[in-house]
């Protein structure tokens, strides 16, 4: 029997769907932290564990790409989706880690709402990955996601404005403002990266229509 160095029938869509599932779970844990800060330790541990699974899966996708000639879509598109999903997971972990590290006394409203919007956005990108596999249009999903992004931008601006309005004479309050600014910055980065992911999926869908 002939032996091939290159594996056959690599299920790249299955791996991308698994990856999007991890992204959704990370976002759900972030929302959990924002809704009930008493669970921050357990939620952060969960995010750390699933992020480690995501790293392993991302490396496996890259390894399979390097060993496979035939792919269901262009290999650069698989690489791009893999990277965008992995980056999004890492950025969500960065938010969760800072929430645990800083030990805030209460959660600010814009942060809680942005976490909810991020979770909704990851659910949409997961739908879009499925549409890509089935060659269905993603215009409706993309419009909905862009709406959530606009809402996040408004929440982000509101959150920063609230911080700037705070009295900063007290050293503890100054440190608190700096910490929340860092958290909001990570929120902005995560939102932008998930939006990049959605744009990437749309481009691949159109290319393969």
Beta strands, then each sheet from edge to edge (+ up, - down):
end
